[in-house]
Amino acid sequence: MIDTEYDRHERSRWAGRARAYERSFARLCAYPTPALLDAAAVRPGRRLLDAGTGPGTVAAAALARDARVVAVDAEASMLDAAGRQAPDARRCAAALPDLPFPAAVFDAAVANFVLNHVGNPAAALAELGRVVRPGGRVAVTVWPSPHPPLQRLWGEAVAAAGGAPPAGLPRLAPERDFPRTESGLAGVLAGAGLADVHCQTLTWTHHADPEDWWAGPAAGIGSAGLMMQRQPAAVRARLRHEYDRLTAAYRDADGTLRLPTAALLGSARVGGGPDQVAAGWRAEGPPGD
């Protein structure tokens, strides 16, 4: 088990915040779901692991494809939300890179914007590969760097209000990090022992109510929320004004935000076999709680 200060810090940013996440960031993170499931070859009857399921968006979409789904997350409030959105998925409390499953028991595994939050991305990918049978597929998404306009928004608002990123936060060890580019993601997938690696950039415009988009960081979600919380009182008092000013250019006549963004989608095959449904599953389905 690898449990670094970075892992513990990242998990703390989501503790008890599923409802706030569903209001703010969940729709943004849902966008790549169809492409993610396609990249993992999720079809009827496939046994899928959804690692870091959050509120169960990907799990629900996989169930709609008649896949058999196990959804895992380290955060209890997220698992509760996943139970509401994907009630037919089996849920399990777990965190990468330490999954409580035997080797080669799934046909595919996905992790939607999860590698951003683990202290050893290569180990997390190797663990996903371990639980998928030979010939099965692993697919993941991450946010790119340099950041597109949507992801730059919060840092720009803090800077305009006279603030700065907080110091002393846990950071990913340099030897465990990777460039957040197509080639960088491809490299870490291949380095984890996966084969036939493919990476692409997905681009879209995120539509959001300005109040909902503000609500996530205001509730302390993720790095943006922590950055806002750690500012001096005078900076926090100016943040909403700067947020409104900076987002004005992205608002439609009805006030809806339309923010350009992008994500990296990477997928690969677990070596050692063709792409066929795993044999030997119990009739009652995949492991779970």
N, C-alpha and C positions, 0 to 999 in steps of 0.2 A: 504493500500500500504506500502510495506517495501522497503525503498530506502536508503541503508547504504552507508557510505563512501567507503566501499569495492565494492559495486555495481557500484558506479560512477567511481571509479578508473578502474575497469575491463572494463566498456564500453568505457572509454577513450582510452584504448589500441587498440581498433578496429576501431576507428572513421576514416572514409575515407580510410580504408586500404583493401577494398575488393579485389582489383586487386592484391595487394601483397600477400594476403592470397591465392587467387586462384593459384598463381604461386608456392607457397611453401607448406603450410600446408593442403590445401584442399584435395589433393589426399590421404594423410595420414589419415585424418579424415573420408574419404569416405569408408574406408575398411569395417567397421562393418555394413554398411547400409543394406545388405540383411538379416543378422542375427537380426538386430534391427527391421526391418519390420516384419520378421517372428515372433519375440517375441511379437509384438503388434497385431498379427493376422490380418495384413493388406491384404485384399482380394478385389476383384472387388465389387464396390458399397459402401465400407466402407468410413465413414467420418473421416478423419485423421487431427489432429492438429500436425504440425511440428513446435515445439517451439524452437526458436533460429536457424532458418533455414540456416543462413549464406548464401552462394551462391546458395542454393536451391538443393543441391545434393540429400538429402533424399527425398525432395518433388518430384523431377523429377523421382526418382526410384519408389515412391508410385504411381505417375500418370501412370507409365508404367505398374503397376498392376491394372489399371483401378479404383483406389481409387479416392475419392473426397478430395481435399487437401486444407487446409488453412495453409499458411506459415507465421509465425510471426518472427520479429527480431526487436531489439532496434536500429540497425544501418542502416541508410538510404542507404549507399553504398552496404550493403549486400542485402537489399531488391531489389535494382536495379539489382544486379547480379542474384538474384533468379528469377527475371522477365525474364531474358535472358535464364536461364537454365530450368526453370519450368514455361513457360508462361501460362499454363492452371491452375496453382494454384492461389487461391485468396491470396493476400498479405495484411498484416496488421502490422503497427508499434506498437509493444508492448514488454514488458519485464516481465519475471517472477519475483515475484509471483503475478502480477496484470494483468490478462488477461481480455480483454473487451468482454467476451462472457457469455451468460447465463449458468446456470448449466446444465450438462448432455446433451450437444448438439453434442458431437462427439462420435464415436464408439471407437476411440483409440487416444492416444497422444504419441508422441516420443520427446525426447530431446537428440540430439547427441552431447556429450561433452559440455553440457551447465551447468550442476550442478557445474563444475569446476569454473564457473564465476559468481555465484550468492552468495549473502551474507547470505542467509538463505535457504540451500538446502531442509530442511524438509518442509518449507512453499512453496517452488517451487513445490515439489512433491504433496503436498496437493492441490495446485491450479490445477495441471494437473489432479488430481483425481476428482476435483470439476466439471470440464468441460466435463468429460467423463461419459457417462451414465452407470448405474449399469450393471455389467457384462462385460463392456468394459475393455480394457487393456491399461496400461502405460508401456513404455519401455524407458530406458535411458542408456547412456554410460558415463563412467568417466575414466580418466587415473589412473592407480594403483600406490600405494606406498608400498614398495620401487620401485623406477623408473627402468624400463628396460633400456638397453644401449642407445637407441635413445634419450629418454628424459633426460638422464644424460649428453649427449654430450655437451650442451651449458655451464652448470656449470663447467664441467671439462675443457673446453677451456678457460673460464674466469680464473679459478684457475691457470692453467698452464701459462697463460700470466701475472700472478702476481696480479690479481684482486680479488674481493670478492663480494658476493651478496650485493646489495644496502640496506642500513638501512632505517628505518622509513617508509616503505611501509605499506599501509593498509593490515591487515590480517583478515582472517575469525575469528570471535569470537570463542573461544574454545568451548563454550557451543553449538555452532551451527555446529561445524565441526564433521566429522565422519571418522573412519579409511577407507582408500582407499583400502579395501580388499573385497573379496566376502562377508564375514560375515558383514563387516561394511556397505556395500551398502545395503545388505538385511535388516539390522537393521533400516536404515533410511527410506527405503521403507515401512517397516511394521509400523514404528513410525508415518508415514504420514497417516495411516489409510487404507493402501492398503492390499489386501489379496492374498493368493497363490503366495508368493514371490519366484522367482527363480533368481539366480545369477550364472554367469560363467565367466571364463577368456578366452578371445580371444587372440591368439598369431599369429604373422605373421612377415614377413620380408618386410620392406618398401623399395621400389626401387625409387631412386631419382637422378636427375642430381645434382652434388655437387654445382653448381652455383645457381640452383633453391632453394636448401635446405638452402644455406647461405642467400639467398635474403630475406626470411621472417623476421628473427631477425634483419638483417641489415636495414630493413625498419621500425623497431620498433614494430613489431607485438608481442603481448602477453608479458608474463613475461620474456621470453628469450630476446626479443627485448629491453625491459626496462633495463634488467640487462646489456646488452651490451652498451646501451646508457649512463648509469650512471657511467661507468668506467672512470678513468682518461685517458687523451689523450695517455699517454705512453702505457697503457694497451690496449686501442683500436687499437693502431698501431701494437701490437703483436698478436691480436686475430686471424686474418686471417691465420697467420703462424701456430698457434696452432690448429686451426680448420683443416687445411690441414694435419697436422701431425697426429692428433688423428683419422681422418677419413681414413687415408691411408690403415689401416688394413681391412676396410669394402668396399674397391673399387674393382670392377671386372677389368678384363683386359681392357675393354673399358672405364673404369673410373666411371661407374655407382655405386652409393652408394647402399649398401644392409645392412640396419640397423635393427636389431631385436627389436621388440617392442611388446606391449600388451595393452589390454584395458579390463575393466570390463563392462559386460552387465548385467543389472538388469531389471526384468519385474515383473509385478504384475497385479492382477485383481481388478477393482473397485467393492467393496462389494455391495451386495443387489440384484443381479440378474444373470441370465445365460448369456452366450456369444451369444447374438443375435443382429442383426442390429437394431439400434435405430428406433423407430417409430416417426411419426410426423414431419419429415423433410419437408421443403418446396421443391417443385419440382425443383426450380432453384438452389438448392444446399446449402452448408453451409455458415455461415456468413463470411463476409470479407469486404474489402474496396470498 
